[in-house]
């Protein structure tokens, strides 16, 4: 299975810019980039969307990788290891396919299910089809917005200049104020542009930014990472700048020879009140298919220490909800 971007050397460079220590493990049947995370209770190792399992038998590869990660964790005085293998996952406990993981298999290795750090489900669009077929799968009205954008005065541009990240962060602040969520900090996103893997798309009308989106490119896949659109001017919002930007990102990826467009994170909940329900439906409307990962799992090395950590997190979450 292809290594996820969050296990790449490019992402590792960004993590180092953030001031965190990283470690890279390589073996014939696995490779892993682990981040040393710190808490008031001590350190732990985190493999975002990893380890990457390379062997013909993913079950055996995961066992091998956990053994190596445990050794590294003990060297770094970490009290648990956190992993997120991107191997296909199924909640069907009768699943006998050795290429698929199940909760029972994960628990048999001593792993504990944690809250998901990176999304356990994503939505991906196959770019091997023709551009005409790609656009045909999308709602006709959205394609019309894209086709007529320039004629209506909407201008799109791309940049890798870290100083321009304020365009995105200003729009994110506007959206977060309305929807009550905490946006990514400006310095984090600026460091992503500094690392070289990210590109910022901006849609402007008469010099006024209406939408911005940050994408990551890696190993034939374009990832849809952060985006926001202005809602202040109702007349200009009818230009659907955010949708125009997204379609352009997909078309550009196709034209540049990318294999897939990863929308990065959806919910499987059918509850319309779920906070991710709206943007999940939006992402799915562009065509594509769902991909299920294993989610986030922890391997405790000090059971008492780990239980205390989980308890404190639970208490803190309840306090934040009040």
N, C-alpha and C positions, 0 to 999 in steps of 0.2 A: 504494500500500500504506500502511496506517495506520502512523503513527509509533509506534515502541516506547516504552514508558514510560521506558527508560533514556536516551532522547533528549529527554525533556520538560524544561520549565523547572522543574518540581517537583523532578526528580532533580538538575538543575543546582544548585538552591538547596541541596540536601543536600550535594553535592560541595563547594560553597563553604564550608559549615559545617565540613567536614572539613579546610579550610585549603588546598584546591587551586584553582589558577586554571583557568578554563574560557573557551572561545571559541565563539561561535555564527556559523555561516556560512549564508547564505540566498541562493538563486538560483531562477530559474523552474523548474528541473528537479531540484533537490535542496536539502536542508537538513541541517546537521550541528551537533551539539554535541560539541566536542572537549575533552578533559581534558589538561592538561599534567602528565604523569607524570615523576618524577625518579628517576634511578638513579645509582649511583656513577660510571657512565661518561658520564652526560649525560641530556638530556631526550628524551622522545618524546611524540607526540600520540596519544591513544586515543579512538576513537569507539565507545563500547559500544553494541552493536546498532544501529550506524549506519555510514555516513550513510543518511538516509532519502531514497530515490530517487523522485522525483515525476513524471518525464517518461514519455511513452508508450513510450520505448525505454530500459529500465533499463541496457543496456550503454553507451549514449551518456551517460546520466546519471552512471554510475559514473566514466567517464573524466573528465567535467567536474568532479565532486566531488574526485577525486584530484588534479587540477591545482590546485584551490583550496587543498586541504589541504597540498599540497607547498609552496605559496607561504607559507602560514601557518607551517608547520614551519620553514622557513628563517628566517623572521622571529624565531621563538622559539628558534633555534639547536638544533632537535631533529634527531636523526640518523635517525629513522624515524617512519613513520605507521602506526598499527594501526587496522584497521577490522573491522566485523562486520555487513555488510549483511544485512538480514532478507528479502531477496528469495528466492523458492524456489530450491533448490539441488539439483543432480543430479550424481552421479558418472559418469553415462553420457556418455562423451566424444562420442557420436554425436548428442547432443541438439542440435537445430537451433532450438528454441523460443527466441525472443529475450527472453521473459519469465522465462527460467530461466538461472541461472549454472552453469557447469561449472568444474572445476579447470583445464582447459586455457585457458579464457577468463581466469580470474583470473591465471594465470601469464603470459599474453600481455601483461598490463598491468604486468609487473615485480613482481607480488605474490609473497610467499613464505608458504607455509602455516606457521602458528605453532600452538603448543598452544592449545586453546580456553580463553579467559578466561570468557566466558559460554557456556552450553550451546549446542551446534550443533543440538540437537533438543529440542523441547518437546512437551507434551501439552495439548490444549485441548478444552474442553467447550462445545458450542454451547448457549447459554441461550435461544435463540429458541423452542425447543420448550416445551411445557407443563410445569408443575411435576410433574404426574403422570407424564409420560413421562420426565422427568429422573430421578425417583426409581425408576422401573421399571427403568432401566438398571443400577442399583446392586444389589449383593448384598442379598438379602432380610434376612439376619441383621444387616447394618449399619443398614438402615433401621429395624429393630426396636430396636436400641440407641438410635438417635436419637429415635424415637417415645416410648420409655419412660424417657428420661434424667431428665426432671424428676420423674417418679413415683418414681424410684429415689434421688432426692436430689442429682442432678447439676445444678448451676446454671451457666448460661452468661451471660457479660456481655462488653461491649466497652468499650474505653477508648482515649483518645488522650493520656493523661497520661504524659509521658516518664519520670516517676519509677517507673511500674509496669513498666517494661521489665525490672526485676530478676526478675519472675515468669518471664519467658521465658528470660532468661540463666541463671537457676538451674537450670531444667529442661534447657537445652542443655548446661550443664556436667555434669549427671548423665548425660545420654546420651553425651556425648563421652568421658567417662571409661570407659564401658563399651565403646563402639565405636571408640575410639582415633582421633578426629579433632579438629581445632582449630575450635571454634565461633567465630561472629562476636563481635567485642569489644563489650562493653556500650555503650561510648560511641558506636560507630557506629550501633547500633540505636536508641539514645536520640535521636541526631540525626535519624534517619528519622522518628520520632514528632514531633520538634520542627518538622520541615519541613511537616507537615500532611497529607501524602498517605497515611500509614500508619495502620492501625487494628489494635489488639491485641485478639484474642479470648482469653478465659480461661474454662476450665472448672474449677469448684471443687466439692469435696464436704466439707460441714461446715467451710467456711472454708479447706480445704487445696487449693492449686492442683494439679490433676492433669494439665492440658494447657494449652498456650498456642500461639497462632499469630499471626504478623504478616502482614497482607495489604496490598497496594498497590492503589489504585483509580485508573484513568486512562483517559479517552477510551472509556468503554463496556466496559473490560476489567478484571476483578479478577485480580490476580496472587497466587499462593500462594507467599510468599517464605520465611519461616522458621517452623518448628514443632518442638515437642518434647512428649513425654509422660513422666510419671513411671512407673517400673517398680518402685519400692521396695515398695509394698504390693500383693501379688499379688491380694488380695481386691478392692481398688479398681480394679486394672488390668482386671478383668473388665467394668468399665463402659464400656471402649473410649472414654475421654474424647477422645482425639485424633481418632478417626473421627467422633464426634458433633460436635466443633468444625468439622471440615472440611465435613461435610454442611450444617451451619448456615450456614457461609460461602457455600456454593454456593447454597442456598435464598435467603438474604438478597440475594445478588447478582441472582438471578432476579427476586425481588420488587421490587427497586429499579431494574429496567429495564436491567441490564447485558446486553451482547450475548454475552460470552464469559468463561469462567473458565480462566485459564492456569495450569497446574500447575508451570510453570517448571523445565524440565530433566529429561530422561530419557536413558537410554543405549539404544543400538540393539544392544548386545552380547547374545548368547544365552548367555553364560557365567554360570552361577549363582554363580560366585565373584567376579564383577565387583562392586565396592563399591556401584554404583548399581542392581544387578539387583533387589534386594528392593523398594526404594521405587518403582522404575519399574513393577513389576508392581502394586504397591499403587495408584499413581496411575491406571493404565490400567483398574483394576477399577471405576472410577466412571463409565465411559463416556467417549467423546470420540474424538479423532483426533490422529495424529502430524503435527507440522509441522517441516519440515527447513529450517534456515537455512544460510548459507554457512560458518559457523564463523569463526575468527579468522585474519586475514591481515595480513602486514606489508609495507610498502613502504619498503625501505631508501633513504636519501638519501646515506649514507656507507657504502659496502659493507664496507670494512675495519673500521670502527667497529661496524657491525651484526654482522659475523661474530664479532668478539671478544665482543660482548654475548651472542650465542647460545652460544658456547663456555663462557663463565663460568656461564650458567644451566644448561647441561648438566652441568657439573662439580658445581655446587651441588646439583642434583637427585640425583645419584648419592651424594653425601655424606649427604643426608637419608635415603636409603633404607637406609644401612648401620646 
